[in-house]
Amino acid sequence: MPAAHKRQGPLIKFCSIEHRDQYGRYKLSSHTLEQDEDAALFEAAKAAGQYLDSLQVYDLRYLDKGKLLMFASIIISKFAEHKKDYFTNTKNTEDPFNDEIPF
């Protein structure tokens, strides 16, 4: 007789198999940031916080659409700026498969 399947975590019910599969694909609870990603995200959040300080607004609920979009774009652009090596693939410009043939 096969062993009973032990469920991990709380029981979550879905209205369809498609939604269950989407939940499994997009669940980020096991995602951890690399050290450089953590630093880049911190710098991006700091820049966005300075933007909120300049507006003297400390609760995102009070931002209108334009200001909220500016806040989000600051976070995205500063994160991308700090991670530009990853996004532009300039970190490792040397192609390891482009070596001279020795004969």
Gaussian input, Z-matrix of N, CA and C with variables (Angstrom, degrees):
# hf/3-21g

backbone

0 1
 N
 C     1     B1
 C     2     B2     1     A1
 N     3     B3     2     A2     1     D1
 C     4     B4     3     A3     2     D2
 C     5     B5     4     A4     3     D3
 N     6     B6     5     A5     4     D4
 C     7     B7     6     A6     5     D5
 C     8     B8     7     A7     6     D6
 N     9     B9     8     A8     7     D7
 C    10    B10     9     A9     8     D8
 C    11    B11    10    A10     9     D9
 N    12    B12    11    A11    10    D10
 C    13    B13    12    A12    11    D11
 C    14    B14    13    A13    12    D12
 N    15    B15    14    A14    13    D13
 C    16    B16    15    A15    14    D14
 C    17    B17    16    A16    15    D15
 N    18    B18    17    A17    16    D16
 C    19    B19    18    A18    17    D17
 C    20    B20    19    A19    18    D18
 N    21    B21    20    A20    19    D19
 C    22    B22    21    A21    20    D20
 C    23    B23    22    A22    21    D21
 N    24    B24    23    A23    22    D22
 C    25    B25    24    A24    23    D23
 C    26    B26    25    A25    24    D24
 N    27    B27    26    A26    25    D25
 C    28    B28    27    A27    26    D26
 C    29    B29    28    A28    27    D27
 N    30    B30    29    A29    28    D28
 C    31    B31    30    A30    29    D29
 C    32    B32    31    A31    30    D30
 N    33    B33    32    A32    31    D31
 C    34    B34    33    A33    32    D32
 C    35    B35    34    A34    33    D33
 N    36    B36    35    A35    34    D34
 C    37    B37    36    A36    35    D35
 C    38    B38    37    A37    36    D36
 N    39    B39    38    A38    37    D37
 C    40    B40    39    A39    38    D38
 C    41    B41    40    A40    39    D39
 N    42    B42    41    A41    40    D40
 C    43    B43    42    A42    41    D41
 C    44    B44    43    A43    42    D42
 N    45    B45    44    A44    43    D43
 C    46    B46    45    A45    44    D44
 C    47    B47    46    A46    45    D45
 N    48    B48    47    A47    46    D46
 C    49    B49    48    A48    47    D47
 C    50    B50    49    A49    48    D48
 N    51    B51    50    A50    49    D49
 C    52    B52    51    A51    50    D50
 C    53    B53    52    A52    51    D51
 N    54    B54    53    A53    52    D52
 C    55    B55    54    A54    53    D53
 C    56    B56    55    A55    54    D54
 N    57    B57    56    A56    55    D55
 C    58    B58    57    A57    56    D56
 C    59    B59    58    A58    57    D57
 N    60    B60    59    A59    58    D58
 C    61    B61    60    A60    59    D59
 C    62    B62    61    A61    60    D60
 N    63    B63    62    A62    61    D61
 C    64    B64    63    A63    62    D62
 C    65    B65    64    A64    63    D63
 N    66    B66    65    A65    64    D64
 C    67    B67    66    A66    65    D65
 C    68    B68    67    A67    66    D66
 N    69    B69    68    A68    67    D67
 C    70    B70    69    A69    68    D68
 C    71    B71    70    A70    69    D69
 N    72    B72    71    A71    70    D70
 C    73    B73    72    A72    71    D71
 C    74    B74    73    A73    72    D72
 N    75    B75    74    A74    73    D73
 C    76    B76    75    A75    74    D74
 C    77    B77    76    A76    75    D75
 N    78    B78    77    A77    76    D76
 C    79    B79    78    A78    77    D77
 C    80    B80    79    A79    78    D78
 N    81    B81    80    A80    79    D79
 C    82    B82    81    A81    80    D80
 C    83    B83    82    A82    81    D81
 N    84    B84    83    A83    82    D82
 C    85    B85    84    A84    83    D83
 C    86    B86    85    A85    84    D84
 N    87    B87    86    A86    85    D85
 C    88    B88    87    A87    86    D86
 C    89    B89    88    A88    87    D87
 N    90    B90    89    A89    88    D88
 C    91    B91    90    A90    89    D89
 C    92    B92    91    A91    90    D90
 N    93    B93    92    A92    91    D91
 C    94    B94    93    A93    92    D92
 C    95    B95    94    A94    93    D93
 N    96    B96    95    A95    94    D94
 C    97    B97    96    A96    95    D95
 C    98    B98    97    A97    96    D96
 N    99    B99    98    A98    97    D97
 C   100   B100    99    A99    98    D98
 C   101   B101   100   A100    99    D99
 N   102   B102   101   A101   100   D100
 C   103   B103   102   A102   101   D101
 C   104   B104   103   A103   102   D102
 N   105   B105   104   A104   103   D103
 C   106   B106   105   A105   104   D104
 C   107   B107   106   A106   105   D105
 N   108   B108   107   A107   106   D106
 C   109   B109   108   A108   107   D107
 C   110   B110   109   A109   108   D108
 N   111   B111   110   A110   109   D109
 C   112   B112   111   A111   110   D110
 C   113   B113   112   A112   111   D111
 N   114   B114   113   A113   112   D112
 C   115   B115   114   A114   113   D113
 C   116   B116   115   A115   114   D114
 N   117   B117   116   A116   115   D115
 C   118   B118   117   A117   116   D116
 C   119   B119   118   A118   117   D117
 N   120   B120   119   A119   118   D118
 C   121   B121   120   A120   119   D119
 C   122   B122   121   A121   120   D120
 N   123   B123   122   A122   121   D121
 C   124   B124   123   A123   122   D122
 C   125   B125   124   A124   123   D123
 N   126   B126   125   A125   124   D124
 C   127   B127   126   A126   125   D125
 C   128   B128   127   A127   126   D126
 N   129   B129   128   A128   127   D127
 C   130   B130   129   A129   128   D128
 C   131   B131   130   A130   129   D129
 N   132   B132   131   A131   130   D130
 C   133   B133   132   A132   131   D131
 C   134   B134   133   A133   132   D132
 N   135   B135   134   A134   133   D133
 C   136   B136   135   A135   134   D134
 C   137   B137   136   A136   135   D135
 N   138   B138   137   A137   136   D136
 C   139   B139   138   A138   137   D137
 C   140   B140   139   A139   138   D138
 N   141   B141   140   A140   139   D139
 C   142   B142   141   A141   140   D140
 C   143   B143   142   A142   141   D141
 N   144   B144   143   A143   142   D142
 C   145   B145   144   A144   143   D143
 C   146   B146   145   A145   144   D144
 N   147   B147   146   A146   145   D145
 C   148   B148   147   A147   146   D146
 C   149   B149   148   A148   147   D147
 N   150   B150   149   A149   148   D148
 C   151   B151   150   A150   149   D149
 C   152   B152   151   A151   150   D150
 N   153   B153   152   A152   151   D151
 C   154   B154   153   A153   152   D152
 C   155   B155   154   A154   153   D153
 N   156   B156   155   A155   154   D154
 C   157   B157   156   A156   155   D155
 C   158   B158   157   A157   156   D156
 N   159   B159   158   A158   157   D157
 C   160   B160   159   A159   158   D158
 C   161   B161   160   A160   159   D159
 N   162   B162   161   A161   160   D160
 C   163   B163   162   A162   161   D161
 C   164   B164   163   A163   162   D162
 N   165   B165   164   A164   163   D163
 C   166   B166   165   A165   164   D164
 C   167   B167   166   A166   165   D165
 N   168   B168   167   A167   166   D166
 C   169   B169   168   A168   167   D167
 C   170   B170   169   A169   168   D168
 N   171   B171   170   A170   169   D169
 C   172   B172   171   A171   170   D170
 C   173   B173   172   A172   171   D171
 N   174   B174   173   A173   172   D172
 C   175   B175   174   A174   173   D173
 C   176   B176   175   A175   174   D174
 N   177   B177   176   A176   175   D175
 C   178   B178   177   A177   176   D176
 C   179   B179   178   A178   177   D177
 N   180   B180   179   A179   178   D178
 C   181   B181   180   A180   179   D179
 C   182   B182   181   A181   180   D180
 N   183   B183   182   A182   181   D181
 C   184   B184   183   A183   182   D182
 C   185   B185   184   A184   183   D183
 N   186   B186   185   A185   184   D184
 C   187   B187   186   A186   185   D185
 C   188   B188   187   A187   186   D186
 N   189   B189   188   A188   187   D187
 C   190   B190   189   A189   188   D188
 C   191   B191   190   A190   189   D189
 N   192   B192   191   A191   190   D190
 C   193   B193   192   A192   191   D191
 C   194   B194   193   A193   192   D192
 N   195   B195   194   A194   193   D193
 C   196   B196   195   A195   194   D194
 C   197   B197   196   A196   195   D195
 N   198   B198   197   A197   196   D196
 C   199   B199   198   A198   197   D197
 C   200   B200   199   A199   198   D198
 N   201   B201   200   A200   199   D199
 C   202   B202   201   A201   200   D200
 C   203   B203   202   A202   201   D201
 N   204   B204   203   A203   202   D202
 C   205   B205   204   A204   203   D203
 C   206   B206   205   A205   204   D204
 N   207   B207   206   A206   205   D205
 C   208   B208   207   A207   206   D206
 C   209   B209   208   A208   207   D207
 N   210   B210   209   A209   208   D208
 C   211   B211   210   A210   209   D209
 C   212   B212   211   A211   210   D210
 N   213   B213   212   A212   211   D211
 C   214   B214   213   A213   212   D212
 C   215   B215   214   A214   213   D213
 N   216   B216   215   A215   214   D214
 C   217   B217   216   A216   215   D215
 C   218   B218   217   A217   216   D216
 N   219   B219   218   A218   217   D217
 C   220   B220   219   A219   218   D218
 C   221   B221   220   A220   219   D219
 N   222   B222   221   A221   220   D220
 C   223   B223   222   A222   221   D221
 C   224   B224   223   A223   222   D222
 N   225   B225   224   A224   223   D223
 C   226   B226   225   A225   224   D224
 C   227   B227   226   A226   225   D225
 N   228   B228   227   A227   226   D226
 C   229   B229   228   A228   227   D227
 C   230   B230   229   A229   228   D228
 N   231   B231   230   A230   229   D229
 C   232   B232   231   A231   230   D230
 C   233   B233   232   A232   231   D231
 N   234   B234   233   A233   232   D232
 C   235   B235   234   A234   233   D233
 C   236   B236   235   A235   234   D234
 N   237   B237   236   A236   235   D235
 C   238   B238   237   A237   236   D236
 C   239   B239   238   A238   237   D237
 N   240   B240   239   A239   238   D238
 C   241   B241   240   A240   239   D239
 C   242   B242   241   A241   240   D240
 N   243   B243   242   A242   241   D241
 C   244   B244   243   A243   242   D242
 C   245   B245   244   A244   243   D243
 N   246   B246   245   A245   244   D244
 C   247   B247   246   A246   245   D245
 C   248   B248   247   A247   246   D246
 N   249   B249   248   A248   247   D247
 C   250   B250   249   A249   248   D248
 C   251   B251   250   A250   249   D249
 N   252   B252   251   A251   250   D250
 C   253   B253   252   A252   251   D251
 C   254   B254   253   A253   252   D252
 N   255   B255   254   A254   253   D253
 C   256   B256   255   A255   254   D254
 C   257   B257   256   A256   255   D255
 N   258   B258   257   A257   256   D256
 C   259   B259   258   A258   257   D257
 C   260   B260   259   A259   258   D258
 N   261   B261   260   A260   259   D259
 C   262   B262   261   A261   260   D260
 C   263   B263   262   A262   261   D261
 N   264   B264   263   A263   262   D262
 C   265   B265   264   A264   263   D263
 C   266   B266   265   A265   264   D264
 N   267   B267   266   A266   265   D265
 C   268   B268   267   A267   266   D266
 C   269   B269   268   A268   267   D267
 N   270   B270   269   A269   268   D268
 C   271   B271   270   A270   269   D269
 C   272   B272   271   A271   270   D270
 N   273   B273   272   A272   271   D271
 C   274   B274   273   A273   272   D272
 C   275   B275   274   A274   273   D273
 N   276   B276   275   A275   274   D274
 C   277   B277   276   A276   275   D275
 C   278   B278   277   A277   276   D276
 N   279   B279   278   A278   277   D277
 C   280   B280   279   A279   278   D278
 C   281   B281   280   A280   279   D279
 N   282   B282   281   A281   280   D280
 C   283   B283   282   A282   281   D281
 C   284   B284   283   A283   282   D282
 N   285   B285   284   A284   283   D283
 C   286   B286   285   A285   284   D284
 C   287   B287   286   A286   285   D285
 N   288   B288   287   A287   286   D286
 C   289   B289   288   A288   287   D287
 C   290   B290   289   A289   288   D288
 N   291   B291   290   A290   289   D289
 C   292   B292   291   A291   290   D290
 C   293   B293   292   A292   291   D291
 N   294   B294   293   A293   292   D292
 C   295   B295   294   A294   293   D293
 C   296   B296   295   A295   294   D294
 N   297   B297   296   A296   295   D295
 C   298   B298   297   A297   296   D296
 C   299   B299   298   A298   297   D297
 N   300   B300   299   A299   298   D298
 C   301   B301   300   A300   299   D299
 C   302   B302   301   A301   300   D300
 N   303   B303   302   A302   301   D301
 C   304   B304   303   A303   302   D302
 C   305   B305   304   A304   303   D303
 N   306   B306   305   A305   304   D304
 C   307   B307   306   A306   305   D305
 C   308   B308   307   A307   306   D306

   B1=1.4576
   B2=1.5275
   B3=1.3400
   B4=1.4636
   B5=1.5235
   B6=1.3158
   B7=1.4608
   B8=1.5259
   B9=1.3127
   B10=1.4611
   B11=1.5244
   B12=1.3134
   B13=1.4675
   B14=1.5220
   B15=1.3257
   B16=1.4599
   B17=1.5268
   B18=1.3060
   B19=1.4552
   B20=1.5223
   B21=1.3296
   B22=1.4571
   B23=1.5148
   B24=1.3098
   B25=1.4523
   B26=1.5206
   B27=1.3316
   B28=1.4728
   B29=1.5300
   B30=1.3161
   B31=1.4551
   B32=1.5293
   B33=1.3104
   B34=1.4581
   B35=1.5189
   B36=1.3302
   B37=1.4640
   B38=1.5173
   B39=1.3185
   B40=1.4571
   B41=1.5222
   B42=1.3398
   B43=1.4566
   B44=1.5203
   B45=1.3301
   B46=1.4659
   B47=1.5228
   B48=1.3023
   B49=1.4596
   B50=1.5257
   B51=1.3272
   B52=1.4693
   B53=1.5296
   B54=1.3426
   B55=1.4649
   B56=1.5267
   B57=1.3193
   B58=1.4626
   B59=1.5249
   B60=1.3322
   B61=1.4601
   B62=1.5228
   B63=1.3304
   B64=1.4664
   B65=1.5197
   B66=1.3064
   B67=1.4585
   B68=1.5244
   B69=1.3055
   B70=1.4580
   B71=1.5205
   B72=1.3355
   B73=1.4696
   B74=1.5168
   B75=1.3097
   B76=1.4618
   B77=1.5266
   B78=1.2999
   B79=1.4580
   B80=1.5239
   B81=1.3072
   B82=1.4611
   B83=1.5267
   B84=1.3068
   B85=1.4585
   B86=1.5189
   B87=1.3213
   B88=1.4500
   B89=1.5250
   B90=1.3311
   B91=1.4604
   B92=1.5188
   B93=1.3131
   B94=1.4556
   B95=1.5159
   B96=1.3181
   B97=1.4521
   B98=1.5186
   B99=1.3094
   B100=1.4590
   B101=1.5224
   B102=1.3210
   B103=1.4568
   B104=1.5297
   B105=1.3332
   B106=1.4636
   B107=1.5314
   B108=1.3375
   B109=1.4662
   B110=1.5210
   B111=1.3182
   B112=1.4567
   B113=1.5297
   B114=1.3361
   B115=1.4623
   B116=1.5268
   B117=1.3324
   B118=1.4628
   B119=1.5239
   B120=1.3188
   B121=1.4569
   B122=1.5263
   B123=1.3412
   B124=1.4603
   B125=1.5231
   B126=1.3430
   B127=1.4689
   B128=1.5269
   B129=1.3241
   B130=1.4654
   B131=1.5286
   B132=1.3195
   B133=1.4690
   B134=1.5239
   B135=1.3281
   B136=1.4646
   B137=1.5298
   B138=1.3381
   B139=1.4660
   B140=1.5262
   B141=1.3278
   B142=1.4680
   B143=1.5272
   B144=1.3275
   B145=1.4677
   B146=1.5251
   B147=1.3220
   B148=1.4666
   B149=1.5242
   B150=1.3345
   B151=1.4651
   B152=1.5347
   B153=1.3245
   B154=1.4686
   B155=1.5282
   B156=1.3396
   B157=1.4616
   B158=1.5228
   B159=1.3333
   B160=1.4660
   B161=1.5326
   B162=1.3284
   B163=1.4688
   B164=1.5198
   B165=1.3215
   B166=1.4641
   B167=1.5231
   B168=1.3312
   B169=1.4589
   B170=1.5239
   B171=1.3211
   B172=1.4615
   B173=1.5201
   B174=1.3061
   B175=1.4544
   B176=1.5255
   B177=1.3269
   B178=1.4637
   B179=1.5241
   B180=1.3124
   B181=1.4741
   B182=1.5180
   B183=1.3349
   B184=1.4616
   B185=1.5250
   B186=1.3218
   B187=1.4628
   B188=1.5224
   B189=1.3298
   B190=1.4579
   B191=1.5302
   B192=1.3020
   B193=1.4632
   B194=1.5282
   B195=1.3175
   B196=1.4566
   B197=1.5196
   B198=1.3239
   B199=1.4682
   B200=1.5240
   B201=1.3202
   B202=1.4653
   B203=1.5258
   B204=1.3284
   B205=1.4560
   B206=1.5249
   B207=1.3291
   B208=1.4598
   B209=1.5284
   B210=1.3205
   B211=1.4699
   B212=1.5270
   B213=1.3303
   B214=1.4699
   B215=1.5248
   B216=1.3198
   B217=1.4667
   B218=1.5259
   B219=1.3372
   B220=1.4656
   B221=1.5143
   B222=1.3246
   B223=1.4678
   B224=1.5256
   B225=1.3215
   B226=1.4637
   B227=1.5215
   B228=1.3286
   B229=1.4677
   B230=1.5192
   B231=1.3222
   B232=1.4703
   B233=1.5208
   B234=1.3243
   B235=1.4705
   B236=1.5283
   B237=1.3319
   B238=1.4637
   B239=1.5283
   B240=1.3316
   B241=1.4652
   B242=1.5330
   B243=1.3161
   B244=1.4606
   B245=1.5280
   B246=1.3307
   B247=1.4643
   B248=1.5187
   B249=1.3428
   B250=1.4583
   B251=1.5232
   B252=1.3295
   B253=1.4618
   B254=1.5208
   B255=1.3184
   B256=1.4670
   B257=1.5225
   B258=1.3339
   B259=1.4573
   B260=1.5238
   B261=1.3287
   B262=1.4552
   B263=1.5153
   B264=1.3107
   B265=1.4611
   B266=1.5279
   B267=1.3488
   B268=1.4668
   B269=1.5200
   B270=1.3072
   B271=1.4598
   B272=1.5220
   B273=1.3275
   B274=1.4541
   B275=1.5218
   B276=1.3449
   B277=1.4531
   B278=1.5173
   B279=1.3222
   B280=1.4577
   B281=1.5201
   B282=1.3172
   B283=1.4593
   B284=1.5240
   B285=1.3384
   B286=1.4582
   B287=1.5228
   B288=1.3224
   B289=1.4574
   B290=1.5386
   B291=1.3051
   B292=1.4468
   B293=1.5182
   B294=1.3167
   B295=1.4548
   B296=1.5243
   B297=1.3228
   B298=1.4561
   B299=1.5136
   B300=1.2961
   B301=1.4688
   B302=1.5338
   B303=1.3296
   B304=1.4685
   B305=1.5133
   B306=1.2983
   B307=1.4765
   B308=1.5014
   A1=108.73
   A2=118.08
   A3=120.35
   A4=111.71
   A5=114.76
   A6=120.04
   A7=109.58
   A8=115.99
   A9=120.84
   A10=109.57
   A11=115.30
   A12=120.52
   A13=108.31
   A14=116.43
   A15=120.43
   A16=108.62
   A17=116.30
   A18=122.13
   A19=109.39
   A20=116.38
   A21=121.68
   A22=108.94
   A23=117.66
   A24=121.86
   A25=112.06
   A26=116.07
   A27=120.66
   A28=111.52
   A29=115.37
   A30=121.73
   A31=108.88
   A32=116.47
   A33=121.61
   A34=107.61
   A35=116.02
   A36=121.10
   A37=109.38
   A38=116.21
   A39=122.50
   A40=109.16
   A41=116.17
   A42=120.47
   A43=112.19
   A44=117.54
   A45=119.90
   A46=109.50
   A47=116.03
   A48=121.20
   A49=109.83
   A50=116.62
   A51=120.46
   A52=111.10
   A53=116.74
   A54=120.31
   A55=111.04
   A56=117.00
   A57=120.22
   A58=110.43
   A59=115.86
   A60=119.81
   A61=111.85
   A62=116.91
   A63=120.21
   A64=110.43
   A65=117.07
   A66=120.87
   A67=109.82
   A68=117.21
   A69=120.72
   A70=112.76
   A71=116.82
   A72=120.39
   A73=112.39
   A74=117.73
   A75=120.71
   A76=113.92
   A77=117.70
   A78=120.25
   A79=108.36
   A80=117.12
   A81=121.18
   A82=112.79
   A83=117.87
   A84=118.90
   A85=112.39
   A86=118.05
   A87=119.93
   A88=111.98
   A89=117.85
   A90=121.29
   A91=109.87
   A92=116.73
   A93=121.53
   A94=108.85
   A95=116.06
   A96=120.99
   A97=110.21
   A98=115.01
   A99=120.25
   A100=107.73
   A101=116.85
   A102=120.47
   A103=111.54
   A104=118.21
   A105=120.06
   A106=111.35
   A107=117.67
   A108=120.77
   A109=110.27
   A110=116.04
   A111=121.38
   A112=110.04
   A113=116.24
   A114=120.51
   A115=111.17
   A116=117.32
   A117=120.95
   A118=110.85
   A119=117.12
   A120=120.79
   A121=111.37
   A122=116.82
   A123=120.31
   A124=110.57
   A125=116.80
   A126=120.19
   A127=111.00
   A128=117.26
   A129=121.21
   A130=110.89
   A131=116.21
   A132=119.79
   A133=111.06
   A134=116.44
   A135=120.09
   A136=110.48
   A137=117.21
   A138=121.01
   A139=111.20
   A140=116.81
   A141=120.33
   A142=110.32
   A143=116.55
   A144=120.31
   A145=112.01
   A146=116.89
   A147=120.49
   A148=110.45
   A149=116.50
   A150=120.02
   A151=109.92
   A152=116.89
   A153=119.84
   A154=110.87
   A155=117.07
   A156=120.43
   A157=111.14
   A158=116.43
   A159=119.70
   A160=111.12
   A161=115.94
   A162=120.51
   A163=111.99
   A164=117.00
   A165=124.39
   A166=110.96
   A167=114.41
   A168=122.33
   A169=106.56
   A170=116.61
   A171=119.70
   A172=112.69
   A173=116.56
   A174=122.34
   A175=107.38
   A176=116.57
   A177=120.29
   A178=113.31
   A179=117.09
   A180=119.67
   A181=111.98
   A182=117.23
   A183=120.79
   A184=113.39
   A185=117.43
   A186=120.14
   A187=109.81
   A188=115.67
   A189=117.61
   A190=108.36
   A191=116.82
   A192=120.95
   A193=111.83
   A194=117.57
   A195=121.35
   A196=112.80
   A197=116.36
   A198=120.63
   A199=111.31
   A200=116.97
   A201=119.74
   A202=110.76
   A203=116.94
   A204=120.36
   A205=111.28
   A206=117.29
   A207=120.80
   A208=110.06
   A209=117.53
   A210=122.61
   A211=110.34
   A212=116.43
   A213=120.67
   A214=110.84
   A215=117.52
   A216=119.97
   A217=111.43
   A218=117.31
   A219=120.03
   A220=109.86
   A221=116.48
   A222=119.44
   A223=110.48
   A224=116.67
   A225=120.00
   A226=111.26
   A227=117.12
   A228=119.50
   A229=111.95
   A230=118.05
   A231=119.81
   A232=110.99
   A233=117.37
   A234=119.93
   A235=109.55
   A236=116.58
   A237=120.47
   A238=110.87
   A239=116.40
   A240=120.32
   A241=110.70
   A242=116.66
   A243=120.82
   A244=111.80
   A245=116.94
   A246=120.93
   A247=111.45
   A248=117.91
   A249=120.29
   A250=112.38
   A251=118.26
   A252=119.76
   A253=110.64
   A254=116.06
   A255=119.83
   A256=110.87
   A257=116.36
   A258=120.13
   A259=112.72
   A260=118.11
   A261=120.77
   A262=112.21
   A263=116.84
   A264=123.30
   A265=111.44
   A266=116.18
   A267=119.52
   A268=111.59
   A269=117.08
   A270=120.24
   A271=110.34
   A272=116.88
   A273=121.35
   A274=107.65
   A275=115.81
   A276=119.50
   A277=112.20
   A278=116.52
   A279=119.53
   A280=109.60
   A281=116.36
   A282=121.44
   A283=109.01
   A284=119.28
   A285=120.77
   A286=113.07
   A287=118.74
   A288=121.54
   A289=112.01
   A290=117.08
   A291=121.26
   A292=110.15
   A293=117.90
   A294=121.51
   A295=109.94
   A296=114.75
   A297=119.14
   A298=110.60
   A299=115.94
   A300=120.26
   A301=107.38
   A302=118.56
   A303=120.97
   A304=115.13
   A305=121.77
   A306=121.14
   A307=111.70
   D1=131.15
   D2=-178.19
   D3=-68.28
   D4=150.80
   D5=178.31
   D6=-68.92
   D7=146.19
   D8=179.05
   D9=-69.60
   D10=142.03
   D11=179.09
   D12=-74.93
   D13=126.31
   D14=179.12
   D15=-92.92
   D16=121.34
   D17=-179.53
   D18=-77.07
   D19=137.35
   D20=176.60
   D21=-106.21
   D22=126.68
   D23=178.67
   D24=82.79
   D25=-177.25
   D26=-177.74
   D27=-72.49
   D28=155.08
   D29=177.53
   D30=-74.96
   D31=125.16
   D32=178.67
   D33=-118.90
   D34=126.43
   D35=-179.04
   D36=-103.03
   D37=139.97
   D38=-179.43
   D39=-121.20
   D40=154.06
   D41=-178.96
   D42=-79.46
   D43=-15.50
   D44=178.44
   D45=-155.90
   D46=163.63
   D47=177.53
   D48=-66.90
   D49=-34.29
   D50=178.96
   D51=-60.37
   D52=-44.24
   D53=178.90
   D54=-66.73
   D55=-36.72
   D56=177.03
   D57=-62.83
   D58=-43.25
   D59=179.68
   D60=-66.40
   D61=-38.88
   D62=177.18
   D63=-62.95
   D64=-41.56
   D65=178.46
   D66=-60.37
   D67=-42.59
   D68=179.54
   D69=-64.95
   D70=-36.27
   D71=-179.43
   D72=-74.96
   D73=-37.05
   D74=-171.44
   D75=-102.78
   D76=2.64
   D77=178.85
   D78=-68.64
   D79=122.58
   D80=-174.52
   D81=-106.59
   D82=13.56
   D83=-175.48
   D84=-63.94
   D85=-25.01
   D86=-179.47
   D87=-95.43
   D88=0.29
   D89=-179.09
   D90=-76.72
   D91=129.38
   D92=174.49
   D93=-122.86
   D94=146.57
   D95=-179.77
   D96=-84.21
   D97=143.95
   D98=170.97
   D99=-71.78
   D100=163.83
   D101=-177.11
   D102=-61.33
   D103=-41.94
   D104=179.68
   D105=-70.23
   D106=-32.73
   D107=176.30
   D108=-67.37
   D109=-39.59
   D110=179.09
   D111=-62.00
   D112=-45.20
   D113=179.41
   D114=-65.44
   D115=-41.37
   D116=179.76
   D117=-65.11
   D118=-41.04
   D119=179.28
   D120=-67.34
   D121=-36.81
   D122=177.31
   D123=-63.55
   D124=-44.29
   D125=178.70
   D126=-63.74
   D127=-38.70
   D128=178.34
   D129=-65.41
   D130=-42.42
   D131=178.89
   D132=-66.38
   D133=-35.93
   D134=178.43
   D135=-64.16
   D136=-42.49
   D137=178.13
   D138=-64.21
   D139=-40.68
   D140=178.47
   D141=-67.49
   D142=-35.81
   D143=176.08
   D144=-64.26
   D145=-36.76
   D146=176.56
   D147=-65.41
   D148=-35.75
   D149=175.94
   D150=-63.29
   D151=-44.52
   D152=178.29
   D153=-63.93
   D154=-38.19
   D155=176.72
   D156=-60.91
   D157=-40.39
   D158=-179.64
   D159=-64.84
   D160=-30.01
   D161=177.61
   D162=-85.66
   D163=-12.94
   D164=-173.25
   D165=56.26
   D166=43.03
   D167=176.73
   D168=-123.61
   D169=130.58
   D170=-176.47
   D171=-124.57
   D172=7.74
   D173=176.87
   D174=-129.71
   D175=118.95
   D176=-174.81
   D177=-62.61
   D178=-19.49
   D179=179.02
   D180=-63.29
   D181=-23.80
   D182=-175.96
   D183=-92.74
   D184=4.90
   D185=176.46
   D186=-86.27
   D187=137.10
   D188=173.09
   D189=-78.02
   D190=177.21
   D191=-173.52
   D192=-59.20
   D193=-45.35
   D194=-178.67
   D195=-61.90
   D196=-43.71
   D197=-179.84
   D198=-70.47
   D199=-35.40
   D200=177.36
   D201=-67.18
   D202=-40.08
   D203=176.73
   D204=-65.09
   D205=-38.01
   D206=176.86
   D207=-64.60
   D208=-42.24
   D209=177.61
   D210=-58.81
   D211=-47.34
   D212=-179.68
   D213=-66.48
   D214=-39.44
   D215=-178.84
   D216=-68.15
   D217=-31.76
   D218=175.85
   D219=-64.17
   D220=-45.37
   D221=179.95
   D222=-61.99
   D223=-46.96
   D224=-177.26
   D225=-65.59
   D226=-45.69
   D227=-176.61
   D228=-69.14
   D229=-39.46
   D230=178.91
   D231=-68.70
   D232=-37.70
   D233=176.54
   D234=-63.57
   D235=-44.64
   D236=179.51
   D237=-65.11
   D238=-36.64
   D239=178.64
   D240=-62.12
   D241=-42.36
   D242=179.92
   D243=-75.38
   D244=-23.67
   D245=-179.42
   D246=-106.41
   D247=22.08
   D248=-173.75
   D249=-60.22
   D250=-30.87
   D251=177.19
   D252=-60.39
   D253=-38.58
   D254=179.56
   D255=-71.37
   D256=-45.46
   D257=-174.93
   D258=-72.20
   D259=-33.63
   D260=-177.81
   D261=-98.00
   D262=-5.70
   D263=178.73
   D264=59.97
   D265=37.65
   D266=178.13
   D267=-97.81
   D268=-2.27
   D269=-178.83
   D270=-62.87
   D271=-42.55
   D272=-178.82
   D273=-126.05
   D274=88.08
   D275=-176.30
   D276=-83.66
   D277=-14.11
   D278=-179.73
   D279=-82.63
   D280=124.85
   D281=-179.72
   D282=-84.92
   D283=116.41
   D284=-177.04
   D285=-67.83
   D286=-16.95
   D287=-179.14
   D288=-98.08
   D289=5.75
   D290=-179.20
   D291=-108.37
   D292=47.30
   D293=178.62
   D294=-94.02
   D295=161.00
   D296=179.60
   D297=-71.89
   D298=141.02
   D299=177.42
   D300=-77.87
   D301=126.89
   D302=-171.86
   D303=-75.96
   D304=4.43
   D305=-179.77
   D306=-126.21

